[in-house]
Amino acid sequence: MSNQTYLSAKEAAAELKISVPTLYAYVSRGLIRSEAAEGKTRARKYLKSDVEELKNKQAYRKNPGQAARKSLRLGMPVLDSAITLIEDGELYYRGESAIQLAQTRTFEEVAAFLWNGEFSHSQLFVPPGDGYIPNQPIPKLTPLERFQTVLPLAAAEDLAGYDHSPAGLHRTGARILHLLTRLTVGNRPIDSIAGALQQAWLPDRPETKRAIEAALILCADHELNVSAFTARCIASAGSTLYQAILGGLAALQGVKHGGHTLRVQAMFDEVSGNVEEKLGNLIRRGDDLPGFWQPLYPDGDPRGRRLIQLAGEVDHDAKQLAEAVQTAEFVTHHLQKHPNLDFGLVALARALGLPQEAPIVLFAIGRTSGWIAHALEQYESDRLIRPRARYVGPPAG
């Protein structure tokens, strides 16, 4: 199907392999929504998303096993959620544009909004007390490995983490976010998470706080990706928020998920100095170009686009930003692939002069707020996630 929002009657009927009169019957039963088209004709247009949903349901009825397999990879929705919507090339948190929220709200406000639908967080994100900080130096680990090392130790000392009331879970979520921040910034005061990161990374450049805040917000959630689904599965078993976040962090580190930022950084290093020639060489020898394409945004990931824009809105390294823009434009022109979130995070970090680990740290801390939202929603549903496998091994007996 095309990327348009609406279809004509003939297009919708063709997609569903039905007659136009049957399409009208579906509309009358409320299965497909329609609107009057502009102009002098009386023709109506039919909502593409409704047609797709009905098409998926038809496929499931005809072949449940095949439809179920497809649903595990950008297919038919497998569970209900009121957290995030990806529609018509845009990202929404609880019906609000994530791009707009990144311009107008703080990370703490968006986290609270994801958790309970309210921007107000009153005393939820008060500056933390001593909390849990390791007594012994942590061995040299990646930032996410450090998070995974300390979270179980913190959980062991946090009996309140077993409080599964909504208010208790919200407080635990805030403590986890503060803990990850403290592990990143050290003993600096945490008036706000974005502010603490800015003070640790760019202490003499307070103007960069807004860009860091926006990056955290744009990383907060992305519907039912592999790490969010992992966190939901763990929460569905009745595990604590700490345990759900540990699972999310394990999934995020994969090179097909948040770990992809490391590949984007390597590509930036490789093409620096002569972007077009070096990119051309990569393409000619068949190398994969990390940081491009997001199947849910055929016309371009709005998160990646906005992060590149943010890099140019504050004082930045002109060479780094120019090379990022040149890379994006070159690949889009020749391969019709657009930069995604991973590309945007690396471009922003390099242009602002953030540390090497900043992209994955921003991804992890930002996405933790989304994992918490998914865990909260799963606790509320009180259902164990337990899909079935289609056995393809040798026959029994």
C-alpha positions in Angstrom: 0.0 0.0 0.0 1.1 3.5 -0.6 2.1 6.0 2.2 -1.0 8.1 1.8 -3.5 8.5 4.7 -6.7 7.7 2.7 -7.7 5.4 -0.1 -10.4 5.7 -2.7 -13.2 3.2 -2.7 -11.6 1.2 -5.5 -8.2 1.2 -3.9 -9.6 0.1 -0.5 -11.7 -2.6 -2.1 -8.7 -3.9 -4.1 -6.5 -4.1 -1.0 -9.2 -6.1 0.8 -10.0 -8.2 -2.3 -13.7 -7.4 -1.9 -16.3 -5.6 -4.1 -17.0 -1.9 -3.6 -20.6 -2.7 -2.3 -19.0 -4.9 0.4 -16.7 -2.1 1.3 -19.8 0.1 1.9 -21.2 -2.6 4.1 -18.0 -2.6 6.2 -18.3 1.2 6.5 -21.9 0.9 7.7 -20.8 -1.6 10.3 -18.1 0.8 11.6 -15.2 -1.4 10.5 -13.7 1.3 8.2 -14.0 5.0 8.7 -14.6 7.3 5.7 -14.7 11.0 5.1 -16.0 13.2 2.3 -13.4 14.0 -0.3 -12.6 17.6 -1.2 -13.9 18.9 -4.5 -17.2 18.8 -6.3 -17.6 15.1 -6.5 -19.5 13.1 -3.9 -16.8 10.5 -3.7 -15.6 9.5 -0.2 -12.2 8.5 1.0 -11.4 5.6 3.3 -8.9 5.6 6.2 -5.9 3.6 5.2 -5.1 2.4 8.8 -8.6 0.9 9.1 -8.1 -0.9 5.8 -4.8 -2.3 7.0 -6.2 -3.4 10.3 -9.1 -5.2 8.6 -6.7 -6.8 6.1 -4.5 -8.1 9.0 -7.6 -9.6 10.7 -8.6 -11.3 7.4 -5.1 -12.8 7.1 -5.3 -14.1 10.7 -8.6 -15.8 10.1 -7.4 -17.5 6.9 -4.0 -18.6 8.4 -3.6 -18.0 12.1 -0.2 -19.6 12.3 1.4 -17.6 9.5 -0.3 -14.3 10.7 1.1 -14.9 14.2 4.6 -15.4 12.9 4.4 -12.2 10.9 3.0 -10.3 13.9 6.3 -10.7 15.7 8.0 -8.5 13.2 6.2 -5.3 12.3 3.0 -7.2 11.7 -0.4 -7.4 13.3 -0.5 -5.8 16.8 -0.2 -8.4 19.6 -1.4 -6.4 22.6 -3.2 -3.2 23.5 -1.3 -0.1 24.7 -2.2 3.5 25.3 1.4 4.7 25.5 2.8 5.4 22.0 1.3 5.8 18.5 3.3 5.7 15.3 1.1 7.0 12.5 1.6 8.8 9.2 5.3 9.2 9.8 4.9 10.8 13.2 5.5 9.7 16.8 3.0 10.4 19.5 3.1 9.9 23.3 -0.4 9.4 24.6 -1.7 11.4 21.7 0.8 14.2 22.0 3.5 14.9 19.3 6.8 13.6 20.7 8.6 16.3 18.6 6.5 19.0 20.2 7.0 17.6 23.7 10.7 17.7 23.1 10.5 21.4 22.4 8.2 22.4 25.3 8.5 19.9 28.2 11.2 18.6 30.5 12.2 15.0 30.5 10.7 14.5 34.0 7.4 15.9 32.8 7.3 13.5 29.8 8.3 10.5 32.0 5.4 11.3 34.3 3.1 11.7 31.3 4.1 8.3 29.9 3.4 6.7 33.3 0.1 8.2 34.3 -1.0 10.7 31.6 -0.2 13.8 33.7 2.7 16.2 33.2 2.7 17.2 36.8 5.2 15.2 38.8 5.0 17.2 42.1 7.5 15.5 44.5 8.1 12.4 42.3 11.5 13.6 41.0 12.7 15.3 44.2 16.5 15.5 44.4 17.6 12.1 45.7 19.2 11.4 49.0 22.3 9.2 49.3 20.5 6.2 47.8 22.6 3.3 46.7 26.1 4.0 45.5 28.7 1.2 45.3 31.3 1.2 48.1 33.9 -0.3 45.9 35.1 1.1 42.6 33.3 -0.5 39.6 35.6 -2.3 37.2 36.0 -0.8 33.7 32.7 -1.5 32.1 30.6 0.1 29.4 28.0 2.5 30.7 25.2 0.1 30.2 27.1 -2.8 31.8 27.7 -0.5 34.8 24.0 0.1 35.0 23.3 -3.6 34.9 26.0 -4.2 37.6 24.6 -1.7 40.1 20.8 -2.1 39.6 20.6 -5.5 41.3 22.6 -4.2 44.3 20.4 -1.2 44.6 17.3 -3.4 44.3 18.5 -5.6 47.2 18.5 -2.5 49.5 15.2 -1.1 48.2 12.3 -2.9 49.9 10.0 -0.2 48.5 10.8 -1.6 45.1 8.3 -4.4 45.9 5.5 -1.9 46.4 3.4 -2.5 43.3 0.8 0.1 44.0 0.6 2.8 41.3 2.2 5.5 43.5 4.8 3.1 44.7 5.8 2.0 41.2 6.0 5.7 40.1 8.4 6.4 43.0 10.5 3.4 42.2 10.7 4.4 38.6 11.9 7.9 39.6 14.6 6.3 41.9 15.8 4.1 39.1 16.1 7.0 36.7 18.0 9.0 39.3 20.3 6.0 40.0 21.2 5.7 36.3 21.9 9.4 36.2 24.1 9.3 39.3 26.1 6.4 37.8 26.7 8.6 34.8 27.5 12.0 36.5 29.0 10.9 39.8 28.2 12.8 43.0 27.0 16.0 41.3 23.6 17.4 42.5 20.7 16.3 40.4 18.2 19.2 40.2 17.1 17.7 36.8 18.3 14.7 34.8 19.1 16.7 31.7 20.8 19.4 33.8 23.0 16.9 35.6 24.1 15.4 32.3 24.9 18.8 30.9 26.9 19.8 34.0 28.9 16.5 33.8 29.5 16.6 30.1 29.6 20.3 29.1 29.8 22.3 32.4 30.6 25.6 30.7 27.8 25.4 28.1 24.4 25.6 29.8 22.8 26.3 26.5 23.2 22.7 25.5 20.8 21.5 28.3 17.8 21.9 26.1 19.2 19.7 23.3 20.2 17.0 25.8 16.6 17.2 27.3 15.1 16.9 23.9 17.3 13.8 23.1 16.1 12.1 26.3 12.5 12.8 25.4 12.8 11.6 21.8 14.4 8.4 23.1 11.7 7.8 25.7 9.6 5.3 23.9 9.0 3.7 20.5 6.0 1.4 20.9 6.6 -2.3 21.2 10.2 -2.6 20.2 12.4 -5.5 21.4 13.5 -3.9 24.6 10.0 -2.6 25.5 8.5 -6.1 24.8 11.2 -7.7 26.9 10.4 -5.3 29.8 6.7 -6.1 29.4 7.3 -9.9 29.4 9.4 -9.6 32.6 6.8 -7.4 34.3 4.0 -9.7 33.2 5.6 -12.4 35.4 5.2 -10.2 38.5 8.9 -9.2 38.6 10.0 -5.8 40.0 10.7 -2.7 38.0 14.4 -3.2 38.7 14.2 -6.6 37.0 12.2 -5.3 34.1 14.7 -2.5 33.5 17.6 -5.0 33.6 16.0 -7.0 30.8 15.4 -3.8 28.8 19.0 -2.9 29.2 20.1 -6.3 28.0 18.1 -6.0 24.8 19.1 -2.4 24.2 22.8 -3.3 24.0 22.2 -5.5 21.0 23.7 -4.2 17.7 20.3 -4.3 16.1 18.9 -2.0 18.7 20.6 0.7 20.8 24.0 -0.9 20.3 23.6 0.3 16.7 24.9 3.7 17.7 28.4 2.2 18.1 28.3 1.2 14.4 27.1 4.7 13.4 30.0 6.2 15.3 32.4 3.9 13.5 31.0 5.0 10.2 31.3 8.7 11.0 35.0 8.1 11.9 35.6 6.2 8.7 34.1 8.8 6.3 35.4 11.9 8.1 37.6 14.1 6.0 36.2 13.2 2.6 32.6 12.2 3.1 31.3 11.7 -0.4 34.3 9.8 -1.7 34.5 7.5 1.3 30.7 6.9 1.4 30.8 6.1 -2.2 33.5 3.5 -1.6 31.4 1.9 1.2 28.4 1.7 -1.1 30.4 0.3 -4.0 31.9 -2.5 -2.0 28.4 -3.4 -0.6 28.9 -2.3 3.0 25.8 -1.8 5.1 25.5 1.9 6.1 24.3 2.0 9.7 22.1 4.8 11.0 19.7 4.8 8.0 16.2 3.6 7.4 13.4 2.9 9.9 10.7 0.8 8.5 8.0 2.5 10.5 8.9 5.9 8.8 9.3 5.3 5.1 9.6 9.0 4.5 12.2 9.6 7.3 12.4 9.2 11.0 11.3 12.5 12.6 13.5 11.8 15.7 16.7 11.6 13.6 15.6 14.7 11.6 14.9 16.7 14.8 18.2 15.7 16.5 20.2 16.9 13.5 18.3 20.2 13.6 19.0 20.6 17.3 22.7 20.2 16.7 22.6 23.4 14.6 20.5 25.4 17.0 23.2 25.7 19.7 26.9 26.4 19.5 28.5 23.4 17.8 31.5 22.0 16.0 30.9 23.3 12.5 33.0 20.5 10.8 31.2 17.7 12.7 27.8 19.0 11.9 28.6 19.7 8.3 29.9 16.1 7.8 26.8 14.7 9.5 24.5 16.7 7.2 26.6 15.8 4.2 26.4 12.1 5.1 22.6 12.3 5.5 22.1 14.1 2.3 24.4 11.9 0.2 22.8 8.7 1.4 19.3 10.0 1.0 20.0 11.3 -2.5 21.6 8.1 -3.8 19.9 5.3 -1.8 16.6 7.1 -0.7 17.3 6.2 2.9 16.8 8.7 5.7 18.7 9.1 9.0 17.1 7.4 12.0 17.3 7.9 15.7 20.8 6.3 16.0 22.2 8.6 13.4 20.6 11.6 15.0 22.0 10.8 18.5 25.6 10.4 17.1 25.3 13.5 15.0 24.1 15.5 18.0 26.8 14.2 20.3 29.6 14.8 17.9 28.5 18.3 17.0 28.1 19.3 20.6 31.3 17.6 21.7 29.7 15.2 24.1 31.6 12.1 25.3 31.9 9.0 23.2 29.4 7.1 25.4 26.8 9.9 25.3 24.6 8.5 22.5 24.0 5.1 24.2 23.6 6.7 27.6 21.0 9.2 26.3 19.2 6.3 24.6 19.3 4.1 27.8 18.2 6.8 30.3 15.6 8.1 28.0 14.2 4.7 27.1 14.1 3.6 30.7 11.2 6.0 31.2 9.4 4.2 28.4 10.2 0.7 29.8 8.7 1.8 33.1 5.6 3.0 31.4 5.2 -0.4 29.6 5.8 -2.3 32.9 3.2 -0.1 34.6 0.7 -0.9 31.9 1.5 -4.6 32.0 1.1 -4.7 35.8 -2.3 -3.1 35.4 -3.5 -5.6 32.9 -2.4 -8.4 35.3 -1.8 -10.8 32.4 1.1 -13.2 31.8 2.5 -12.8 28.3 2.8 -16.4 27.1 2.7 -16.8 23.3 2.8 -20.2 21.6 5.5 -21.5 19.4 4.8 -23.3 16.1 6.7 -26.6 16.4 8.8 -27.4 13.3 11.1 -30.2 14.8 11.0 -33.9 14.2 7.6 -35.6 14.9 6.9 -37.0 18.3 7.5 -40.7 19.0 
